[in-house]
Amino acid sequence: MLEFLQNGERILVKDELIYILNHHIDAKESMVDIIDYMVANKVSLIVPIFDNRKRISHLYLANQSEQHPLITADQVVGLRLLFKEASRWIIAEDKVRKSQILAGSIAHEIRNPFSKLKYQFEQIDTKVLGNDPTDLGSHNSEEIKQLHQALHESKRAVQSGTRFIDAMLSELRGESLKTDRFSSNSAGELTLAAINDFSFNKPEDRQRVNVNIEDFAFWGDDTLFSFVIYNLLKNATYYFDQYPNSKIDIGFQRQENTNTLTFTDFGPGIAETHLDQIFDDLFTQGKGTGTGLGLSYCKRVMAAFGGDIQCRSQLGKYTTFALTFPVIDESAYEARLHSQLKPILTNKKALVIAPHASQAWLRRCLDNEFALSVHYATVQQQAMDYLTDTDVDFVLVADLEPSSASEIANAIHDANQQSAIPTLFCTTRTEEELSYVDAFQATLLTFSKYSFWSTLVKAEQAGALKRKDSLIGKKVLVVDDTHVNRLLVQSYLVTEGVKVEQAASGIEAIEKAKQTKFDLIFMDIRMPNMNGFEACKEIRKFTASTPIVSLSGECGSDARQSIAMLMDDYIHKPADKAKLVDMLQKWCNGNSTTSNKVKQLEA
């Protein structure tokens, strides 16, 4: 039967087949079998449905009706047209199914390089830069600061990408959006983070985004929320070059039962005839690269949040998307953040440098809520005078111009190099990316009490409130004939504010040690022309007080004896950052002196 249909691509009508069999000598023998099947099963009609390769994918069988035993020619033609259309849908469904399988496979495969990227970033963070990026001091090179920032942003991008893949796989499996990771969030905080994380085509495009935040809290997922903001940004910025005067305005409205985030762009607008379709799957208009899935997914995200997204537009003037969120109990959100901050802030001392208006708001968030001792200053000199006589756990600089705030932070760092005080920037600024304010360990957002507390919790988790004896300003000479070894040690140490000089030979080390008083020298043992021991003997002739630490990949019994006689300590190569920093702390901030020679060396 299939062969007969495949060759003929026609509808089989039982009565027609009987007529052909009875009146045509060249009738195929296979017709007898087909007629017998149709008679036995009371089938009057068989309609084949073909796939995109013209192969039969389905058969439609119609039973014979006793009231209407005959099938007219018009019915046959109508069925043929009907099932030709059905074939197209079946082909499309098959393509979609295969595309879903392929997309799922690709998403799974992307996880592998993402995982490797994450591992490599962690290796760089731990082994090269150290896993505490908040220990940067004002004496670090600009390149190292930029590397820290780039690494931080890359790790965030990988984390977001991984969560987007999880959302993609869930969607491909036809699952509803998972709510098990939903929690309370600050809409203002997440909106600003999404804008600053978004990859604009040109850096100046960021300045065309205006945000006016009247913060509210919502129940949902931060990654899914970011996806919605990314999608709206992507759609709007697509037309920035074509519409050079276009901009984006983002606003917040708090209402009694509903909170709303409005996203307006002043680009081409959307025709009224298309407004009812823009949230439909696969609908796209105006962009050749669009998939037609972004806004439909945004619709599902907002529904999962218990809200909605709607659009109004005027062609050639503007498009506004209104994201509505149900009002939640913000006091419960604040209570959770308060419980997280209470053990962190109890019995701590803080200095706040801010205008009087900002001080009043911060008092309500700090003094009135926690067992925290806070001193307030309005100008830099007041703050510096206070720090001269009082030890504090951290400093908050609030609501000042970033350049003025950075100047204050650098002054605090310079005055307290032996014990770096964590300094954080508090702001409600939204018009620019604030990551360049690198004199601070973190930026706290003061749109609302919960945005302030939330960013403070995250800052503490990132180590921004951590205080330890500082190595800022210490001078170290790294002596090694291999350039990459010198560069690696320098990369480790500059993130602690250490000033590092390099020497490629023993002879160069002697000359540099004569010119500069170093706090410590890391010395390789095996170098051509003059080895580390010979260089150490010469240096000891004019500076007996500078600690010299052996840095070598091998150490036999003779070398051990020479190290014990000539040097102060020993680190086995390749050394990680933790060991190098511990060694500096020991000899620069500890009680060790060059008279305390190494008694036992690491194996």
C-alpha positions as CSV (number, residue, x, y, z in Angstrom):
1,M,0.0,0.0,0.0
2,L,2.8,2.5,1.0
3,E,4.6,1.8,-2.3
4,F,1.4,2.3,-4.3
5,L,0.7,5.6,-2.5
6,Q,4.3,6.8,-2.6
7,N,4.5,6.5,-6.3
8,G,1.0,7.9,-7.0
9,E,0.8,10.6,-4.2
10,R,-3.0,10.3,-4.4
11,I,-6.1,9.7,-2.2
12,L,-7.3,6.2,-2.3
13,V,-11.1,5.9,-2.6
14,K,-12.4,2.3,-2.3
15,D,-15.1,2.7,-5.0
16,E,-12.7,4.2,-7.4
17,L,-10.2,1.4,-6.9
18,I,-12.9,-1.2,-7.5
19,Y,-13.8,0.6,-10.8
20,I,-10.2,0.6,-11.9
21,L,-9.7,-3.0,-11.1
22,N,-12.8,-4.0,-13.0
23,H,-12.3,-1.9,-16.1
24,H,-8.5,-1.5,-16.7
25,I,-6.4,-4.5,-17.8
26,D,-3.2,-2.7,-16.6
27,A,-4.5,-2.4,-13.1
28,K,-1.8,-3.2,-10.5
29,E,-2.1,-6.4,-8.6
30,S,-1.4,-4.6,-5.4
31,M,-4.9,-3.0,-5.8
32,V,-6.5,-6.3,-4.9
33,D,-4.7,-6.3,-1.5
34,I,-5.6,-2.7,-0.8
35,I,-9.3,-3.3,-1.7
36,D,-9.4,-6.4,0.5
37,Y,-8.0,-4.4,3.4
38,M,-10.4,-1.5,2.9
39,V,-13.5,-3.8,2.6
40,A,-12.4,-5.9,5.6
41,N,-12.0,-2.8,7.8
42,K,-14.9,-0.8,6.3
43,V,-12.5,1.9,5.1
44,S,-13.8,4.1,2.3
45,L,-11.0,6.5,2.1
46,I,-7.2,6.6,2.7
47,V,-5.3,9.9,2.6
48,P,-1.5,10.0,2.7
49,I,0.3,12.8,4.5
50,F,3.9,13.5,3.4
51,D,6.9,14.9,5.2
52,N,9.5,17.4,3.8
53,R,11.2,14.6,1.9
54,K,8.0,13.5,0.2
55,R,7.9,10.4,2.3
56,I,4.6,9.2,3.8
57,S,4.6,10.1,7.5
58,H,0.9,9.5,8.3
59,L,-2.2,7.8,6.9
60,Y,-5.7,9.2,7.4
61,L,-8.4,6.4,7.3
62,A,-12.1,7.3,6.9
63,N,-14.7,4.7,7.8
64,Q,-17.5,4.0,5.4
65,S,-20.8,5.6,6.4
66,E,-24.0,3.6,5.9
67,Q,-26.1,6.9,5.5
68,H,-23.6,8.4,3.0
69,P,-21.7,5.5,1.4
70,L,-20.5,7.6,-1.6
71,I,-17.7,10.2,-1.5
72,T,-18.0,13.1,-3.9
73,A,-15.3,14.6,-6.1
74,D,-15.5,17.9,-4.2
75,Q,-15.0,16.1,-0.9
76,V,-11.9,14.4,-2.3
77,V,-10.5,17.8,-3.5
78,G,-11.2,19.4,-0.2
79,L,-9.6,16.6,1.7
80,R,-6.5,16.8,-0.5
81,L,-6.1,20.5,0.2
82,L,-6.8,20.0,3.9
83,F,-4.1,17.4,4.3
84,K,-1.6,19.3,2.1
85,E,-1.9,22.1,4.7
86,A,-1.7,19.5,7.5
87,S,1.5,18.2,5.9
88,R,3.1,21.6,6.2
89,W,2.3,21.8,9.9
90,I,3.6,18.3,10.5
91,I,6.8,19.2,8.6
92,A,7.1,22.4,10.7
93,E,6.5,20.6,13.9
94,D,9.2,18.0,13.0
95,K,11.6,20.8,12.3
96,V,10.9,22.5,15.6
97,R,11.3,19.2,17.5
98,K,14.7,18.6,15.8
99,S,15.7,22.2,16.5
100,Q,14.8,21.8,20.1
101,I,16.9,18.6,20.3
102,L,19.8,20.4,18.6
103,A,19.4,23.5,20.8
104,G,19.3,21.3,23.9
105,S,22.5,19.5,22.8
106,I,24.2,22.8,22.1
107,A,23.2,24.2,25.5
108,H,24.6,21.1,27.2
109,E,27.8,21.4,25.2
110,I,28.2,25.1,26.1
111,R,28.1,24.1,29.8
112,N,31.5,22.4,29.3
113,P,33.5,25.4,28.1
114,F,31.6,27.6,30.6
115,S,32.7,25.2,33.4
116,K,36.3,25.4,32.1
117,L,36.1,29.1,31.9
118,K,34.9,29.3,35.5
119,Y,37.7,27.0,36.6
120,Q,40.3,29.0,34.8
121,F,39.0,32.3,36.2
122,E,39.1,30.8,39.7
123,Q,42.7,29.7,39.0
124,I,43.7,33.2,37.9
125,D,41.8,34.7,40.8
126,T,43.4,32.5,43.4
127,K,46.9,31.8,42.0
128,V,47.6,35.1,40.2
129,L,45.4,37.8,41.7
130,G,44.3,36.3,44.9
131,N,40.6,35.6,45.7
132,D,40.1,38.8,47.6
133,P,39.8,41.6,45.0
134,T,38.8,44.0,47.8
135,D,42.4,44.3,49.0
136,L,43.4,46.6,46.2
137,G,45.2,49.7,47.3
138,S,45.8,53.0,45.7
139,H,49.4,52.1,44.9
140,N,48.4,49.3,42.5
141,S,49.1,49.8,38.8
142,E,46.1,50.7,36.7
143,E,46.6,47.6,34.5
144,I,46.3,45.3,37.5
145,K,43.1,47.1,38.6
146,Q,41.7,46.8,35.2
147,L,42.6,43.1,35.2
148,H,40.8,42.6,38.5
149,Q,37.7,44.3,37.2
150,A,37.8,42.4,33.9
151,L,38.1,39.1,35.8
152,H,35.2,40.0,38.1
153,E,33.0,40.9,35.2
154,S,34.0,37.8,33.3
155,K,33.1,35.6,36.3
156,R,29.7,37.3,36.6
157,A,29.1,36.8,32.9
158,V,29.9,33.1,33.1
159,Q,27.6,32.8,36.1
160,S,24.7,34.6,34.3
161,G,25.4,32.6,31.2
162,T,25.2,29.3,33.1
163,R,21.8,30.3,34.6
164,F,20.5,31.4,31.2
165,I,21.4,27.9,29.9
166,D,19.5,26.3,32.7
167,A,16.5,28.5,31.8
168,M,16.9,27.6,28.1
169,L,17.0,23.9,28.9
170,S,13.9,24.1,31.1
171,E,12.1,25.9,28.3
172,L,13.2,23.4,25.7
173,R,11.9,20.6,27.9
174,G,8.5,22.4,28.0
175,E,8.8,22.9,31.8
176,S,7.2,25.8,33.5
177,L,9.6,28.4,35.0
178,K,10.9,27.1,38.2
179,T,10.0,29.1,41.3
180,D,12.0,27.2,43.9
181,R,14.8,29.8,43.6
182,F,12.5,32.8,43.9
183,S,13.2,35.3,46.6
184,S,12.7,38.9,47.5
185,N,14.7,41.3,45.4
186,S,15.3,45.1,45.0
187,A,14.0,46.1,41.6
188,G,16.2,49.1,41.5
189,E,19.4,47.2,42.5
190,L,18.8,44.5,39.8
191,T,17.8,47.0,37.1
192,L,21.0,49.0,37.6
193,A,23.1,45.8,37.7
194,A,21.5,44.6,34.5
195,I,22.2,47.9,32.7
196,N,25.8,48.0,33.8
197,D,26.3,44.3,32.8
198,F,24.7,44.8,29.4
199,S,27.1,44.7,26.4
200,F,26.3,48.0,24.6
201,N,27.5,48.3,21.0
202,K,29.4,51.4,22.0
203,P,30.5,52.6,25.4
204,E,28.8,56.0,24.9
205,D,25.4,54.2,24.4
206,R,25.3,53.7,28.1
207,Q,24.9,57.4,28.5
208,R,21.6,57.3,26.5
209,V,19.9,55.2,29.2
210,N,18.2,57.3,31.9
211,V,17.0,55.7,35.1
212,N,14.7,57.3,37.7
213,I,14.4,54.8,40.6
214,E,11.6,54.8,43.2
215,D,12.6,51.4,44.5
216,F,10.2,48.5,45.2
217,A,10.8,44.9,46.1
218,F,9.4,42.0,44.2
219,W,9.2,38.2,44.5
220,G,11.1,36.5,41.7
221,D,14.5,35.4,40.3
222,D,17.4,37.8,39.6
223,T,18.6,36.0,36.5
224,L,15.2,35.9,34.9
225,F,14.6,39.5,35.7
226,S,18.0,40.4,34.1
227,F,16.9,38.5,31.0
228,V,13.8,40.7,30.7
229,I,15.9,43.9,31.0
230,Y,18.6,42.6,28.6
231,N,15.9,41.7,26.0
232,L,14.3,45.2,26.2
233,L,17.8,46.8,26.0
234,K,18.7,44.7,23.1
235,N,15.6,45.5,21.2
236,A,15.9,49.3,21.9
237,T,19.6,49.7,21.3
238,Y,19.3,47.9,17.9
239,Y,18.0,51.1,16.5
240,F,20.4,53.5,18.2
241,D,22.5,54.1,15.0
242,Q,19.5,54.4,12.8
243,Y,17.9,56.8,15.3
244,P,20.8,58.9,16.7
245,N,18.4,61.0,18.9
246,S,16.8,57.9,20.4
247,K,17.2,57.3,24.1
248,I,15.8,55.0,26.8
249,D,13.9,56.1,29.9
250,I,13.3,53.7,32.8
251,G,11.0,54.7,35.6
252,F,9.5,53.1,38.7
253,Q,6.0,53.7,40.2
254,R,4.9,52.4,43.5
255,Q,1.1,51.9,43.8
256,E,-1.2,50.4,46.4
257,N,-1.7,47.0,44.8
258,T,0.8,47.0,42.0
259,N,4.3,48.2,41.4
260,T,5.3,49.1,37.8
261,L,8.6,49.4,36.0
262,T,8.3,51.3,32.7
263,F,10.8,51.0,29.9
264,T,10.4,53.6,27.1
265,D,12.6,54.0,24.0
266,F,12.2,56.8,21.4
267,G,13.1,54.8,18.3
268,P,10.9,53.7,15.4
269,G,7.8,52.6,17.4
270,I,5.5,49.7,16.6
271,A,2.6,49.8,14.2
272,E,-0.8,49.5,16.0
273,T,-1.7,46.5,13.8
274,H,1.3,44.6,15.4
275,L,0.8,45.4,19.0
276,D,-1.5,42.4,19.6
277,Q,1.2,40.1,18.1
278,I,4.5,41.2,19.7
279,F,4.2,38.7,22.6
280,D,3.4,35.8,20.3
281,D,5.9,33.0,19.8
282,L,8.0,33.5,16.6
283,F,6.6,36.9,15.8
284,T,9.3,39.3,14.6
285,Q,9.1,42.6,12.8
286,G,11.8,45.0,11.6
287,K,14.9,43.1,12.7
288,G,16.4,40.6,10.4
289,T,18.3,38.9,13.2
290,G,15.3,38.5,15.5
291,T,13.9,35.1,16.6
292,G,10.5,36.2,17.7
293,L,11.0,34.4,21.0
294,G,12.4,37.1,23.4
295,L,9.3,39.0,24.2
296,S,7.1,35.9,24.4
297,Y,9.6,34.5,27.0
298,C,9.5,37.9,28.9
299,K,5.7,37.4,29.0
300,R,6.1,34.0,30.7
301,V,8.7,35.3,33.1
302,M,6.5,38.2,34.3
303,A,3.6,35.7,34.6
304,A,5.8,33.5,36.8
305,F,6.5,36.6,39.0
306,G,2.8,37.0,39.4
307,G,2.8,40.1,37.2
308,D,2.5,41.0,33.5
309,I,4.2,42.9,30.7
310,Q,2.2,45.1,28.3
311,C,3.1,47.4,25.4
312,R,1.9,50.7,24.0
313,S,3.5,52.5,21.1
314,Q,3.1,55.3,18.6
315,L,4.7,54.6,15.2
316,G,7.7,56.9,14.7
317,K,7.6,58.3,18.2
318,Y,8.0,55.9,21.1
319,T,7.5,52.4,22.6
320,T,6.7,51.8,26.2
321,F,6.8,48.4,28.0
322,A,5.1,48.4,31.4
323,L,6.2,45.6,33.7
324,T,3.8,45.1,36.6
325,F,4.6,43.3,39.8
326,P,2.3,42.4,42.7
327,V,3.1,44.2,46.0
328,I,4.9,42.1,48.5
329,D,5.6,42.4,52.2
330,E,8.8,44.5,52.1
331,S,9.1,44.3,55.9
332,A,9.7,40.6,55.7
333,Y,12.5,41.2,53.1
334,E,14.1,43.8,55.4
335,A,13.8,41.5,58.4
336,R,15.8,38.8,56.5
337,L,18.5,41.2,55.5
338,H,18.6,42.6,59.0
339,S,19.2,39.1,60.5
340,Q,22.1,38.6,58.0
341,L,23.7,41.9,58.9
342,K,23.2,41.8,62.7
343,P,26.2,39.5,63.5
344,I,28.3,41.4,61.0
345,L,27.8,44.9,62.4
346,T,27.3,44.2,66.1
347,N,29.9,46.0,68.3
348,K,31.6,47.4,65.2
349,K,32.8,51.0,64.8
350,A,32.1,52.9,61.6
351,L,32.9,56.3,60.1
352,V,30.4,57.9,57.7
353,I,31.4,60.9,55.5
354,A,28.3,62.4,54.0
355,P,26.2,65.6,53.7
356,H,23.8,66.2,56.5
357,A,20.8,65.1,54.5
358,S,22.3,61.7,53.7
359,Q,23.5,61.3,57.3
360,A,19.9,61.4,58.5
361,W,18.9,58.6,56.2
362,L,21.9,56.5,57.1
363,R,21.2,56.9,60.8
364,R,17.8,55.3,60.3
365,C,19.5,52.4,58.5
366,L,22.4,51.9,60.8
367,D,22.3,53.6,64.3
368,N,18.6,52.8,64.8
369,E,18.8,49.2,63.7
370,F,22.1,47.7,64.9
371,A,24.4,47.8,67.9
372,L,26.9,49.7,65.8
373,S,28.9,52.8,66.9
374,V,28.9,55.3,64.1
375,H,30.7,58.7,63.9
376,Y,29.5,61.2,61.2
377,A,31.6,63.7,59.4
378,T,30.7,66.1,56.6
379,V,34.2,67.0,55.2
380,Q,37.4,65.2,54.6
381,Q,39.4,67.0,57.3
382,Q,36.9,66.1,60.0
383,A,37.2,62.5,59.0
384,M,41.0,62.5,58.9
385,D,41.1,64.1,62.4
386,Y,38.8,61.5,63.8
387,L,40.8,58.6,62.3
388,T,44.0,60.0,63.8
389,D,42.7,59.2,67.3
390,T,40.1,56.5,66.7
391,D,40.3,53.0,65.2
392,V,37.3,52.1,63.0
393,D,36.2,48.8,61.3
394,F,35.1,50.5,58.1
395,V,34.3,53.8,56.4
396,L,31.3,54.8,54.3
397,V,31.5,57.7,51.9
398,A,28.0,58.7,50.8
399,D,26.4,60.8,48.1
400,L,29.5,62.7,46.9
401,E,30.8,63.2,43.4
402,P,32.8,60.0,42.5
403,S,36.0,62.1,42.0
404,S,35.6,63.7,45.4
405,A,34.8,60.4,47.1
406,S,37.8,58.7,45.5
407,E,40.0,61.5,46.8
408,I,38.8,61.0,50.3
409,A,39.3,57.2,50.0
410,N,42.8,57.6,48.7
411,A,43.6,59.9,51.6
412,I,42.4,57.4,54.1
413,H,44.4,54.6,52.5
414,D,47.6,56.8,52.4
415,A,47.2,57.7,56.1
416,N,46.6,54.1,57.2
417,Q,48.9,52.0,55.0
418,Q,49.9,49.7,57.9
419,S,46.3,48.7,58.5
420,A,44.1,49.3,55.5
421,I,40.6,50.4,56.5
422,P,37.8,49.0,54.3
423,T,36.2,52.0,52.5
424,L,32.8,51.7,50.7
425,F,31.0,54.1,48.5
426,C,27.2,54.8,49.0
427,T,25.3,56.3,46.2
428,T,22.0,56.7,44.4
429,R,23.7,57.6,41.1
430,T,22.3,55.8,38.1
431,E,23.6,57.6,35.1
432,E,27.0,55.8,34.7
433,E,28.9,52.7,35.5
434,L,30.4,53.1,38.9
435,S,33.0,50.3,38.8
436,Y,35.7,52.8,37.9
437,V,35.5,54.1,41.5
438,D,38.3,51.6,42.3
439,A,39.5,53.3,45.5
440,F,36.6,51.6,47.2
441,Q,36.2,48.0,48.2
442,A,32.5,48.1,47.2
443,T,29.6,50.3,46.0
444,L,26.4,50.3,48.1
445,L,23.1,51.4,46.6
446,T,20.9,53.7,48.8
447,F,17.7,53.7,46.7
448,S,15.9,52.0,49.7
449,K,16.7,50.5,53.0
450,Y,16.6,47.0,51.5
451,S,18.8,47.9,48.5
452,F,21.4,49.4,50.9
453,W,21.3,46.4,53.2
454,S,21.3,43.9,50.3
455,T,24.4,45.5,48.7
456,L,26.0,45.6,52.1
457,V,25.4,41.9,52.6
458,K,26.9,41.1,49.2
459,A,29.9,43.4,49.9
460,E,30.6,41.5,53.2
461,Q,30.2,38.2,51.4
462,A,32.8,39.3,48.9
463,G,35.2,40.3,51.7
464,A,34.9,44.0,51.3
465,L,34.6,44.5,55.1
466,K,37.7,42.4,55.8
467,R,40.6,44.2,57.4
468,K,44.1,43.0,57.9
469,D,47.6,44.3,58.2
470,S,48.4,46.0,55.0
471,L,51.3,45.5,52.7
472,I,50.6,48.6,50.8
473,G,53.7,50.5,50.0
474,K,56.1,47.7,50.8
475,K,59.1,47.5,48.4
476,V,60.1,44.1,47.1
477,L,62.8,43.0,44.7
478,V,62.2,39.8,42.7
479,V,65.3,38.2,41.3
480,D,65.0,35.5,38.7
481,D,66.5,34.9,35.2
482,T,63.2,33.7,33.9
483,H,60.9,36.6,32.9
484,V,57.6,34.7,33.4
485,N,58.6,33.7,36.9
486,R,59.3,37.3,37.8
487,L,56.1,38.5,36.2
488,L,54.0,35.8,38.1
489,V,55.4,36.9,41.5
490,Q,54.8,40.5,40.6
491,S,51.2,39.8,39.6
492,Y,50.6,38.2,42.9
493,L,52.1,41.0,45.0
494,V,50.9,44.1,43.3
495,T,47.3,43.2,44.2
496,E,48.4,43.7,47.8
497,G,49.7,47.2,47.1
498,V,53.3,46.0,47.1
499,K,55.7,48.0,44.9
500,V,57.7,45.4,43.0
501,E,60.9,45.7,41.0
502,Q,62.5,43.0,39.0
503,A,66.1,41.9,38.4
504,A,67.0,39.3,35.7
505,S,70.4,38.4,37.2
506,G,72.5,38.5,40.4
507,I,74.5,41.4,39.1
508,E,71.4,43.5,38.3
509,A,70.0,42.6,41.8
510,I,73.1,44.0,43.5
511,E,72.9,47.3,41.6
512,K,69.2,47.7,42.4
513,A,69.7,46.8,46.1
514,K,72.4,49.6,46.2
515,Q,69.9,52.1,44.8
516,T,66.8,51.2,46.7
517,K,66.1,50.2,50.3
518,F,63.8,47.1,49.8
519,D,61.7,45.6,52.6
520,L,62.3,42.1,51.2
521,I,64.2,40.4,48.4
522,F,63.0,37.1,46.7
523,M,66.1,35.5,45.3
524,D,66.3,32.6,42.8
525,I,69.3,30.3,43.5
526,R,70.3,29.0,40.0
527,M,71.1,31.9,37.6
528,P,73.8,32.2,35.0
529,N,77.0,34.2,35.6
530,M,76.3,34.9,39.3
531,N,74.0,32.6,41.2
532,G,71.7,33.7,44.1
533,F,74.2,32.8,46.8
534,E,76.9,34.9,45.3
535,A,74.5,37.8,44.9
536,C,73.3,37.4,48.5
537,K,76.9,37.6,49.8
538,E,77.5,40.9,47.9
539,I,74.2,42.4,49.1
540,R,74.9,41.5,52.7
541,K,78.1,43.7,52.5
542,F,76.0,46.9,52.4
543,T,72.6,45.9,53.8
544,A,72.5,43.3,56.5
545,S,69.0,44.1,57.6
546,T,67.0,43.4,54.4
547,P,65.4,39.9,54.6
548,I,66.4,37.7,51.6
549,V,64.1,34.8,50.9
550,S,65.2,32.0,48.6
551,L,62.8,31.2,45.8
552,S,63.8,28.1,44.0
553,G,62.4,25.0,42.4
554,E,65.0,22.6,43.8
555,C,67.0,22.5,46.9
556,G,69.7,19.8,47.7
557,S,71.5,19.4,50.9
558,D,74.3,21.8,49.9
559,A,71.9,24.4,48.9
560,R,69.9,24.0,52.1
561,Q,73.1,24.6,54.1
562,S,73.9,27.7,52.1
563,I,70.4,29.1,52.5
564,A,70.6,28.6,56.3
565,M,73.9,30.5,56.4
566,L,73.1,33.3,53.9
567,M,69.4,33.8,53.6
568,D,66.5,34.3,56.0
569,D,63.7,32.0,54.6
570,Y,62.8,29.7,51.8
571,I,59.8,29.2,49.4
572,H,59.6,26.4,46.9
573,K,58.7,27.3,43.4
574,P,56.1,27.6,42.0
575,A,54.8,29.5,45.0
576,D,51.2,30.5,45.3
577,K,50.0,33.9,46.4
578,A,49.1,32.8,49.9
579,K,52.6,31.7,50.7
580,L,54.2,34.8,49.2
581,V,51.8,37.1,51.2
582,D,52.4,35.1,54.4
583,M,56.1,35.4,53.9
584,L,55.8,39.2,53.5
585,Q,53.5,39.5,56.5
586,K,56.0,37.5,58.5
587,W,59.1,39.5,57.6
588,C,57.5,43.0,57.1
589,N,54.7,43.1,59.6
590,G,55.8,40.4,62.0
591,N,58.5,40.0,64.7
592,S,61.0,38.2,62.5
593,T,64.3,39.8,61.9
594,T,67.3,38.9,59.8
595,S,69.0,37.5,62.9
596,N,66.3,34.8,63.0
597,K,67.8,32.5,60.3
598,V,65.9,29.6,58.9
599,K,66.2,26.6,61.3
600,Q,64.1,24.2,59.2
601,L,63.4,24.4,55.5
602,E,60.4,23.1,53.6
603,A,61.0,19.8,51.9
